[in-house]
Amino acid sequence: MPSKSRKDAEAEVRSWGFAHVFTWSDGPNAHYTPHSHSGLTTHLILDGKLTITYPNDKEPKKETFGPGARLDVDAKRLHEVWMGPEGCTYVIGE
């Protein structure tokens, strides 16, 4: 099944109630150190893979998401993210 176009994916994320929506790409093996955001964020994976962990969880574990997956991160929840060896493109809703 072909992946969604950027335009269709951004429209889908807007339909979930997010006002600020944009597509972002990270290069191979990019890494975001532990951080948080002031509001709820969502990520719709278009291409590649993204791995996330929540360092403050009682038993932190890493979860990996690929094309078609939706990942929501609660406001102010500390998280750390790694991109796969092929990088990752995703639509972000804030």
GIGICOR-V701926 format. One record per helix or strand of 3 or more residues. SS is the DSSP state (a for helix, b for strand). FROM is the first residue (numbers start at 1). LEN is the number of residues. If there is no record, write none. Layout:
SS | FROM | LEN
SS | FROM | LEN
This chain:
a | 6 | 10
b | 21 | 6
b | 31 | 5
b | 41 | 13
b | 63 | 3
b | 70 | 4
b | 79 | 15
